[in-house]
Amino acid sequence: MQLKQMMQSYRAGWEELEKVQKDERRNASFELRWRQLNSAHGLIKGLGLHQTDPDKMKVIQRWANLKEKTINQKMKA
């Protein structure tokens, strides 16, 4: 087998694996994805990589305030 054919075969195998993984991710339940997200978050905190960005928190608070004002205006109308 020539090197070019070997490389094409190798690449095709990885492309097939990628398709299978994409299908698995697409068909994963919400519960599974939620558990995976929580696991990743726990890992980040456990490794000490989680840092709170004060600017980000200000933006989140602004959005929360805008959302609350919007909801209150809709309830009055």
Buried (B, 14 or more C-beta within 10 A) or exposed (E): EEEEEEEEEEEEEEEEEEEEEEEEEEEEEEEEEEEEEEEEEEEEEEEEEEEEEEEEEEEEEEEEEEEEEEEEEEEEE
